[in-house]
Amino acid sequence: MEENKSNRLVKGALLLTLAGLISKILSAGYRIPLQNLTGDVGFYIYQQVYPILGIAMMLSLYGFPQAISKIIIEMKKEGIKLSFTSFYIPILSILFILNGVFFVSLFLFANPIANWVNDPNLASTYKYASFTFLLVPFTALIRGVFQGNLYMKPTAYSQIGEQLIRVFLILMAATLIANQVFDIYNIGNAAVIAALAGAITAIIILFIFFFSKRPISLDSHPIPWNMYVKTLVIFGVIATVNHMILLVIQFADSLTLVSGLMDFGLTSFEAMEAKGVFDRGQPLIQIGTVLGSSFALALIPSISKERLQHEKDEFYFYIRSALLFSFYLAFAAMIGLIILLPEINILLFKDDKGTFALQILVMSLFLSSLAITASSILQGLGYIKRTAIIIFIIFIIKAAFNLWLIPLFGLTGGAIATVISLLGLLVIVLIDLERNLPELKFIKNIRWITLIKSSFYMIVFLVGTDLIIQDHVLNSRLHLFIYVIVVVMIGACIFLFTLIRGKALSEGQLSLLPKASWFIHIYKGGKHNGKN
């Protein structure tokens, strides 16, 4: 019975991970046509409101559902059923009060926030965005109920459905704005409408599951208000923060970047346009982070304090494997992006504006991938409050460095501030991880010489190909697309082949990968130089 429960938990966690990956790829991917249709100024407007919408989505998807599932697990231990009057109504009431605080605060302070970011035109958009918090209680409650019963399909399906509707409506609005049907500032309002429509779609999907399963009882029991409030406020908010590493960085930029660029010497319009150029890095970082941490995060469900106590060797094997996968893949993605960014910038965004600043910015891809993997491991071990505090500190550091560096160096200063803040986060979480898991020895298990060789061969290929292929050959975005796809695939194969032949990963670790037999065949063809 216990084994069946454990299997359901792992399968459910993997399903949520897959849904999260699809959702993140959609979220990153649609921003490219959005920028193409509305330009850098339209992209800037969208990115100014996106962090707020992102916070509401994180609360409804991660924070509050995890808190509610925690409450349900505790109730099950005591044999208490989910009563309509003693569970659903009290939880929904608390959620409405908490989200009502977000709603009222944002609605009342929309004008000051818009003035703070030096764009009063955004005030109405911020007011509209506040309404997204009013839908959070419904999605969070039902997702939490199902997750507490180890049934993850409703959360996964509603997440994907929500994202598909959002993407569709945003791109429709961007097309209308590109055809001058609406003013460009309407892209912010459209983002809010799309978020509301997506949330409503999620609620419909969740209610279909809810009425099918009916996880509700007419029994009544004393309402543990103190436990409900404490878990939802503390655990719910903290769990949300732990999923907001990249979001808090974007939020700091939305508050400080434009004003810093104006201090650098740009006009208000030039600063807005430059912010849009800077935001081109976000989908690249997001997609790269997904690729860099996807294999690692798939192993996270295997990590818990109980497993550390009972299966110590296997536990450390999974932890080490997760970190090494994330490290090698994210490092390769970072190097490739830096070298190919001039072509990728033109391919995806039509021109090469801000290429140098973006090359610095994409270094954060490697840092964020590894930091997200390491912090996810710490969360699996129960160190939730600590990682949330660290992320909040990183937000302060990022904002402070923005205020210092952007007036001095412009967009380059903003990119450096991002890299410094994420580097700080990575160092802190790795030290924390090594301190709590002294036998991990992650840094010692990195095959540095093999990594340098693999990177060198890939760099030689990418730079050499760039020197051989003349610019006039790449005179269209179609030619650029074919060129980038081909060199990325070949470069990735060169890196992986050299990495595996150099025994950077053990045979056991390679066996965790899809198509493991291919990788193990390559592994056995090389010279053995040790085990991880």
C-alpha positions as CSV (number, residue, x, y, z in Angstrom):
1,M,0.0,0.0,0.0
2,E,2.8,2.4,1.0
3,E,4.8,1.5,-2.2
4,N,1.7,2.2,-4.3
5,K,1.3,5.6,-2.7
6,S,5.0,6.3,-3.3
7,N,4.7,5.4,-7.0
8,R,1.6,7.6,-7.3
9,L,3.5,10.5,-5.7
10,V,6.5,10.1,-8.0
11,K,4.4,9.6,-11.2
12,G,2.3,12.6,-10.2
13,A,5.3,14.8,-9.6
14,L,6.8,13.8,-13.0
15,L,3.5,14.7,-14.6
16,L,3.5,18.1,-13.0
17,T,7.2,18.5,-14.1
18,L,6.2,17.7,-17.7
19,A,3.3,20.1,-17.6
20,G,5.5,22.7,-16.1
21,L,8.1,22.3,-18.9
22,I,5.4,22.5,-21.6
23,S,4.0,25.6,-19.9
24,K,7.4,27.3,-19.6
25,I,8.3,26.6,-23.2
26,L,5.0,28.1,-24.3
27,S,5.6,31.0,-22.0
28,A,9.0,31.7,-23.4
29,G,8.2,30.9,-27.0
30,Y,5.3,33.3,-27.6
31,R,7.4,36.3,-26.5
32,I,9.4,36.1,-29.7
33,P,6.4,36.6,-32.1
34,L,5.1,39.1,-29.6
35,Q,8.2,41.2,-29.9
36,N,8.2,40.8,-33.7
37,L,4.6,42.1,-33.9
38,T,4.7,44.9,-31.4
39,G,8.4,45.9,-31.5
40,D,10.6,46.6,-28.6
41,V,8.3,49.2,-27.1
42,G,5.4,46.8,-27.1
43,F,7.6,44.1,-25.6
44,Y,8.6,46.6,-22.9
45,I,5.0,47.3,-22.1
46,Y,4.2,43.6,-21.8
47,Q,7.2,42.9,-19.7
48,Q,6.3,45.7,-17.3
49,V,3.0,44.0,-16.3
50,Y,4.1,40.4,-16.7
51,P,5.8,40.0,-13.3
52,I,2.6,40.9,-11.5
53,L,0.6,38.4,-13.6
54,G,3.4,35.9,-13.0
55,I,3.1,36.3,-9.2
56,A,-0.7,35.6,-9.4
57,M,-0.1,32.6,-11.5
58,M,2.6,31.3,-9.1
59,L,0.3,31.7,-6.1
60,S,-2.5,29.7,-7.9
61,L,-0.2,27.0,-9.3
62,Y,2.4,26.4,-6.6
63,G,2.2,28.4,-3.3
64,F,-1.4,28.0,-2.2
65,P,-2.0,24.5,-3.7
66,Q,1.1,23.1,-1.9
67,A,-0.1,24.7,1.4
68,I,-3.6,23.2,0.9
69,S,-2.2,19.8,0.1
70,K,-0.1,20.0,3.2
71,I,-3.3,20.7,5.3
72,I,-5.1,17.8,3.7
73,I,-2.3,15.4,4.4
74,E,-2.3,16.4,8.0
75,M,-6.1,16.0,8.2
76,K,-5.9,12.5,6.6
77,K,-3.5,11.4,9.3
78,E,-6.2,12.3,11.9
79,G,-9.0,10.7,9.8
80,I,-10.7,14.0,9.1
81,K,-12.7,14.2,5.8
82,L,-12.9,17.3,3.6
83,S,-16.1,18.9,4.9
84,F,-17.9,21.6,2.9
85,T,-18.5,23.8,6.0
86,S,-15.4,22.9,8.0
87,F,-12.8,22.8,5.1
88,Y,-13.9,24.3,1.8
89,I,-15.7,27.4,3.1
90,P,-13.0,28.4,5.7
91,I,-10.1,27.8,3.2
92,L,-11.8,29.7,0.4
93,S,-12.5,32.6,2.9
94,I,-8.9,32.8,4.0
95,L,-7.7,32.7,0.4
96,F,-10.1,35.5,-0.6
97,I,-8.8,37.7,2.3
98,L,-5.1,37.0,1.4
99,N,-5.6,37.6,-2.3
100,G,-7.9,40.5,-1.5
101,V,-4.9,42.2,0.1
102,F,-2.9,41.8,-3.1
103,F,-5.9,43.1,-5.1
104,V,-6.6,46.1,-3.0
105,S,-2.9,47.0,-2.6
106,L,-2.2,46.9,-6.3
107,F,-5.4,48.6,-7.3
108,L,-4.9,51.5,-4.8
109,F,-1.2,51.9,-5.5
110,A,-1.3,51.5,-9.3
111,N,-0.7,55.2,-10.0
112,P,2.3,55.5,-7.6
113,I,3.8,52.3,-9.1
114,A,3.4,53.6,-12.6
115,N,5.0,56.9,-11.6
116,W,7.8,55.0,-9.9
117,V,8.7,53.1,-13.1
118,N,8.5,56.4,-15.0
119,D,5.5,55.4,-17.2
120,P,2.1,56.9,-16.0
121,N,0.4,55.2,-19.0
122,L,0.8,51.9,-17.2
123,A,-1.4,52.9,-14.3
124,S,-4.7,51.6,-15.8
125,T,-2.9,48.3,-16.8
126,Y,-1.7,47.8,-13.2
127,K,-5.3,48.4,-12.0
128,Y,-6.7,45.8,-14.4
129,A,-3.9,43.4,-13.4
130,S,-5.0,43.5,-9.8
131,F,-8.2,41.6,-10.7
132,T,-6.2,38.4,-11.6
133,F,-5.7,37.8,-7.8
134,L,-9.5,37.5,-7.3
135,L,-9.5,34.2,-9.4
136,V,-6.5,32.7,-7.5
137,P,-8.7,31.2,-4.6
138,F,-10.7,29.0,-7.0
139,T,-7.8,27.5,-8.9
140,A,-5.6,27.2,-5.8
141,L,-8.2,25.5,-3.7
142,I,-9.2,22.8,-6.2
143,R,-5.6,22.1,-7.3
144,G,-4.6,21.8,-3.6
145,V,-7.4,19.4,-2.9
146,F,-6.4,17.1,-5.8
147,Q,-2.7,17.3,-5.0
148,G,-3.4,16.5,-1.3
149,N,-5.1,13.3,-2.7
150,L,-2.0,12.6,-4.9
151,Y,-4.1,13.2,-8.0
152,M,-2.0,15.5,-10.3
153,K,-3.9,15.3,-13.6
154,P,-6.2,18.2,-12.8
155,T,-3.3,20.5,-12.0
156,A,-1.3,19.5,-15.1
157,Y,-4.2,19.7,-17.5
158,S,-5.5,23.0,-16.1
159,Q,-2.0,24.5,-16.3
160,I,-1.5,23.6,-19.9
161,G,-5.0,24.8,-20.8
162,E,-4.5,28.1,-19.0
163,Q,-1.2,28.7,-20.8
164,L,-2.6,27.8,-24.3
165,I,-5.5,30.3,-23.9
166,R,-3.1,33.0,-22.6
167,V,-0.7,32.6,-25.5
168,F,-3.5,32.5,-28.1
169,L,-5.2,35.7,-26.9
170,I,-1.9,37.6,-26.4
171,L,-0.8,36.8,-30.0
172,M,-4.2,37.7,-31.3
173,A,-4.0,41.1,-29.6
174,A,-0.4,41.6,-30.8
175,T,-1.5,40.9,-34.4
176,L,-4.3,43.5,-34.1
177,I,-1.8,46.0,-32.7
178,A,0.6,45.3,-35.5
179,N,-2.2,46.1,-37.9
180,Q,-2.8,49.3,-36.0
181,V,-6.3,48.3,-34.9
182,F,-5.4,49.2,-31.3
183,D,-2.9,51.5,-29.6
184,I,0.4,49.8,-28.6
185,Y,-0.3,50.3,-24.8
186,N,-3.3,48.0,-25.2
187,I,-0.8,45.0,-25.3
188,G,-0.6,45.4,-21.5
189,N,-4.4,45.3,-21.1
190,A,-4.5,42.4,-23.5
191,A,-2.0,40.5,-21.3
192,V,-4.3,41.0,-18.4
193,I,-7.4,39.9,-20.3
194,A,-5.5,36.8,-21.5
195,A,-4.4,36.0,-18.0
196,L,-8.0,36.3,-16.7
197,A,-9.3,34.2,-19.6
198,G,-6.6,31.6,-18.9
199,A,-7.5,31.4,-15.3
200,I,-11.2,31.0,-16.1
201,T,-10.3,28.2,-18.5
202,A,-8.3,26.5,-15.7
203,I,-11.2,26.9,-13.3
204,I,-13.6,25.2,-15.8
205,I,-11.1,22.3,-16.3
206,L,-10.7,21.9,-12.6
207,F,-14.4,22.0,-11.9
208,I,-15.0,19.2,-14.5
209,F,-12.5,17.1,-12.5
210,F,-14.0,18.2,-9.2
211,F,-17.6,17.2,-10.1
212,S,-16.4,14.0,-11.5
213,K,-14.5,12.9,-8.4
214,R,-16.5,14.9,-5.8
215,P,-13.8,15.0,-3.0
216,I,-16.3,16.5,-0.5
217,S,-18.1,15.4,2.6
218,L,-21.2,16.7,4.4
219,D,-19.6,15.9,7.8
220,S,-18.8,18.7,10.1
221,H,-15.9,19.1,12.5
222,P,-14.3,22.0,14.5
223,I,-12.5,24.4,12.2
224,P,-8.8,24.7,13.0
225,W,-8.5,28.3,12.0
226,N,-5.1,28.8,13.5
227,M,-3.6,25.9,11.5
228,Y,-5.4,27.0,8.3
229,V,-4.2,30.6,8.5
230,K,-0.7,29.8,9.5
231,T,-0.2,27.2,6.8
232,L,-1.7,29.3,4.0
233,V,0.1,32.5,5.0
234,I,3.5,31.2,5.9
235,F,3.9,28.0,3.8
236,G,1.8,29.2,0.9
237,V,3.7,32.5,0.3
238,I,7.1,30.9,1.0
239,A,6.4,28.0,-1.5
240,T,5.5,30.7,-4.1
241,V,8.7,32.6,-3.6
242,N,10.7,29.4,-4.1
243,H,9.4,29.2,-7.6
244,M,10.1,32.8,-8.5
245,I,13.8,33.0,-9.1
246,L,13.6,34.4,-12.6
247,L,10.4,36.3,-11.9
248,V,11.9,38.3,-9.0
249,I,14.8,39.3,-11.3
250,Q,12.3,40.5,-14.0
251,F,10.3,42.3,-11.3
252,A,13.4,44.2,-10.1
253,D,14.1,45.2,-13.7
254,S,10.5,46.4,-14.2
255,L,10.9,48.7,-11.2
256,T,14.4,50.1,-11.8
257,L,15.6,49.6,-15.4
258,V,13.8,52.5,-17.2
259,S,14.7,55.1,-14.6
260,G,18.3,53.9,-14.5
261,L,18.5,54.2,-18.3
262,M,17.2,57.7,-18.1
263,D,19.9,58.5,-15.6
264,F,22.3,57.0,-18.1
265,G,21.2,59.7,-20.5
266,L,18.4,58.2,-22.6
267,T,15.1,59.9,-23.2
268,S,12.0,58.4,-21.7
269,F,11.0,56.7,-25.1
270,E,14.6,55.6,-25.7
271,A,14.7,54.0,-22.2
272,M,11.5,52.2,-22.8
273,E,12.7,50.8,-26.2
274,A,16.0,49.8,-24.6
275,K,14.2,48.0,-21.8
276,G,12.3,46.1,-24.6
277,V,15.7,45.2,-26.2
278,F,17.0,44.0,-22.8
279,D,13.9,41.9,-22.3
280,R,14.8,39.9,-25.4
281,G,17.1,37.9,-23.1
282,Q,14.2,36.6,-21.0
283,P,12.8,34.0,-23.4
284,L,16.4,32.9,-24.3
285,I,17.2,32.5,-20.6
286,Q,13.9,30.8,-19.8
287,I,14.2,28.2,-22.7
288,G,17.8,27.6,-21.8
289,T,17.0,27.2,-18.1
290,V,14.3,24.7,-19.0
291,L,16.7,22.7,-21.1
292,G,19.4,23.0,-18.5
293,S,17.3,21.9,-15.6
294,S,14.7,19.6,-17.1
295,F,16.5,16.3,-16.6
296,A,17.6,17.4,-13.2
297,L,14.1,18.4,-12.1
298,A,12.7,15.1,-13.3
299,L,14.9,13.4,-10.6
300,I,13.7,15.7,-7.8
301,P,10.7,13.5,-6.8
302,S,13.2,10.9,-5.8
303,I,14.6,13.3,-3.1
304,S,13.4,13.4,0.4
305,K,14.7,13.3,4.0
306,E,13.2,9.8,4.4
307,R,15.2,8.6,1.4
308,L,18.3,10.1,2.9
309,Q,17.8,8.1,6.1
310,H,16.9,4.7,4.4
311,E,18.7,4.7,1.0
312,K,21.7,7.0,1.6
313,D,23.9,5.8,-1.4
314,E,21.0,5.9,-3.9
315,F,19.9,9.3,-2.5
316,Y,23.3,10.9,-3.1
317,F,23.5,9.3,-6.5
318,Y,20.3,11.0,-7.6
319,I,21.3,14.4,-6.1
320,R,24.7,14.3,-7.7
321,S,23.2,13.2,-11.0
322,A,20.6,16.0,-11.0
323,L,23.3,18.6,-10.4
324,L,25.8,17.2,-12.9
325,F,23.1,17.0,-15.7
326,S,22.1,20.6,-15.0
327,F,25.7,21.8,-14.8
328,Y,26.9,20.3,-18.1
329,L,23.8,21.0,-20.2
330,A,23.4,24.6,-18.9
331,F,27.1,25.3,-19.4
332,A,27.0,24.1,-23.1
333,A,23.8,26.1,-23.7
334,M,25.4,29.2,-22.3
335,I,28.6,28.9,-24.4
336,G,26.6,28.2,-27.5
337,L,24.2,31.1,-27.0
338,I,27.0,33.6,-26.3
339,I,28.8,32.7,-29.6
340,L,25.7,32.5,-31.7
341,L,23.8,35.5,-30.2
342,P,24.5,37.9,-33.0
343,E,22.8,35.6,-35.4
344,I,20.1,34.5,-33.0
345,N,19.3,38.2,-32.1
346,I,18.6,38.9,-35.8
347,L,16.8,35.6,-36.4
348,L,14.4,36.0,-33.5
349,F,14.1,39.7,-33.1
350,K,14.9,41.1,-36.6
351,D,18.0,43.2,-35.6
352,D,21.2,43.0,-33.6
353,K,20.4,45.7,-31.0
354,G,21.8,45.1,-27.5
355,T,23.8,42.1,-28.6
356,F,26.8,42.7,-26.2
357,A,24.5,43.3,-23.2
358,L,22.5,40.2,-24.1
359,Q,25.7,38.1,-24.4
360,I,26.5,39.0,-20.8
361,L,22.9,38.5,-19.7
362,V,22.7,34.9,-21.1
363,M,25.5,33.9,-18.7
364,S,22.7,33.9,-16.1
365,L,21.2,30.9,-18.0
366,F,23.9,28.7,-16.5
367,L,23.7,30.3,-13.1
368,S,19.8,30.1,-12.9
369,S,19.7,26.5,-14.1
370,L,22.1,25.3,-11.5
371,A,20.6,27.5,-8.8
372,I,17.0,26.3,-9.5
373,T,18.2,22.7,-9.4
374,A,20.1,23.2,-6.1
375,S,17.2,25.2,-4.5
376,S,14.7,22.5,-5.6
377,I,16.8,19.9,-3.9
378,L,16.9,22.0,-0.7
379,Q,13.1,22.3,-0.9
380,G,12.8,18.5,-1.3
381,L,14.9,18.2,1.9
382,G,12.5,20.6,3.7
383,Y,14.6,23.8,3.8
384,I,11.7,25.9,2.3
385,K,11.9,29.0,4.5
386,R,15.7,29.3,4.0
387,T,15.6,29.3,0.2
388,A,12.7,31.8,0.2
389,I,14.7,34.2,2.4
390,I,17.7,33.8,0.1
391,I,15.6,34.6,-3.0
392,F,14.2,37.7,-1.4
393,I,17.7,38.8,-0.5
394,I,18.7,38.2,-4.2
395,F,15.9,40.5,-5.3
396,I,17.3,43.3,-3.0
397,I,20.8,42.7,-4.4
398,K,19.6,42.8,-8.0
399,A,17.6,46.0,-7.5
400,A,20.6,47.6,-5.6
401,F,23.1,46.7,-8.4
402,N,20.6,48.0,-11.0
403,L,20.4,51.4,-9.3
404,W,24.2,51.5,-9.1
405,L,25.4,50.0,-12.5
406,I,22.7,51.0,-15.0
407,P,23.3,54.8,-14.7
408,L,27.0,54.0,-15.3
409,F,26.9,51.4,-18.1
410,G,23.3,51.3,-19.4
411,L,22.0,47.9,-20.5
412,T,25.4,46.3,-19.9
413,G,25.1,47.4,-16.3
414,G,21.7,45.7,-16.0
415,A,23.1,42.5,-17.5
416,I,26.0,42.6,-15.0
417,A,23.6,43.1,-12.1
418,T,21.6,40.1,-13.2
419,V,24.7,37.9,-13.4
420,I,26.1,39.1,-10.0
421,S,22.8,38.5,-8.2
422,L,22.3,35.0,-9.7
423,L,25.9,34.1,-9.0
424,G,25.3,35.2,-5.4
425,L,22.3,33.0,-5.3
426,L,24.1,30.0,-6.7
427,V,27.1,30.3,-4.3
428,I,24.7,30.5,-1.3
429,V,22.6,27.5,-2.3
430,L,25.6,25.4,-3.2
431,I,27.2,26.2,0.2
432,D,23.9,25.4,1.9
433,L,23.6,22.1,0.0
434,E,27.2,21.0,0.8
435,R,26.7,22.0,4.4
436,N,23.5,19.9,4.7
437,L,24.8,17.0,2.6
438,P,28.5,16.8,3.5
439,E,29.0,13.6,1.4
440,L,27.7,15.2,-1.8
441,K,31.0,16.6,-3.0
442,F,29.4,18.0,-6.1
443,I,32.3,20.3,-7.2
444,K,34.8,17.5,-6.8
445,N,32.7,15.2,-9.1
446,I,32.9,17.7,-12.0
447,R,35.3,16.4,-14.7
448,W,36.9,19.8,-15.4
449,I,39.4,18.7,-18.0
450,T,36.7,16.9,-20.0
451,L,34.4,19.9,-19.7
452,I,37.2,22.2,-21.0
453,K,37.9,19.9,-23.9
454,S,34.2,19.5,-24.8
455,S,33.7,23.2,-24.7
456,F,36.9,23.9,-26.7
457,Y,35.9,21.6,-29.5
458,M,32.4,23.0,-29.6
459,I,33.7,26.6,-29.6
460,V,36.2,25.8,-32.4
461,F,33.4,24.4,-34.5
462,L,31.0,27.3,-33.9
463,V,33.6,30.1,-34.4
464,G,35.2,28.3,-37.4
465,T,31.8,27.8,-39.1
466,D,31.0,31.5,-38.5
467,L,34.3,32.6,-40.1
468,I,33.7,30.2,-43.1
469,I,30.1,31.1,-43.8
470,Q,30.0,34.6,-45.3
471,D,27.5,37.2,-44.1
472,H,26.0,37.6,-47.6
473,V,25.0,33.9,-47.4
474,L,22.9,34.6,-44.4
475,N,21.0,37.4,-46.0
476,S,17.5,36.3,-44.9
477,R,15.9,35.0,-41.7
478,L,15.2,31.7,-43.4
479,H,18.9,31.2,-44.2
480,L,19.7,32.3,-40.6
481,F,17.2,29.8,-39.2
482,I,18.7,26.9,-41.2
483,Y,22.2,27.9,-40.2
484,V,21.5,28.3,-36.5
485,I,19.6,25.0,-36.3
486,V,22.3,23.1,-38.1
487,V,25.2,24.5,-36.1
488,V,23.4,24.2,-32.8
489,M,22.7,20.5,-33.5
490,I,26.2,19.7,-34.6
491,G,27.8,21.8,-31.8
492,A,25.6,20.0,-29.2
493,C,26.6,16.6,-30.6
494,I,30.3,17.5,-30.5
495,F,30.0,18.7,-26.9
496,L,28.0,15.6,-25.7
497,F,30.1,13.1,-27.6
498,T,33.3,14.5,-26.1
499,L,31.8,14.8,-22.7
500,I,30.5,11.2,-22.6
501,R,33.7,9.7,-24.1
502,G,35.6,11.6,-21.5
503,K,33.6,9.9,-18.7
504,A,32.2,13.1,-17.3
505,L,29.1,11.1,-16.4
506,S,29.1,7.5,-15.1
507,E,27.4,4.7,-16.8
508,G,24.8,4.6,-14.1
509,Q,24.0,8.3,-14.6
510,L,23.7,7.9,-18.4
511,S,21.3,5.0,-17.8
512,L,18.8,7.6,-16.3
513,L,18.6,9.5,-19.7
514,P,16.2,8.8,-22.5
515,K,17.8,6.5,-25.2
516,A,20.3,5.6,-22.6
517,S,21.8,2.7,-24.7
518,W,23.1,5.3,-27.3
519,F,24.9,7.2,-24.6
520,I,26.3,4.1,-22.9
521,H,27.6,2.8,-26.3
522,I,29.5,6.1,-26.8
523,Y,30.7,5.9,-23.1
524,K,32.1,2.4,-23.5
525,G,34.1,3.4,-26.6
526,G,36.2,5.9,-24.6
527,K,39.0,5.6,-22.1
528,H,37.9,5.2,-18.5
529,N,39.2,7.8,-16.1
530,G,37.2,7.2,-13.0
531,K,33.7,7.0,-11.5
532,N,31.4,9.7,-10.2
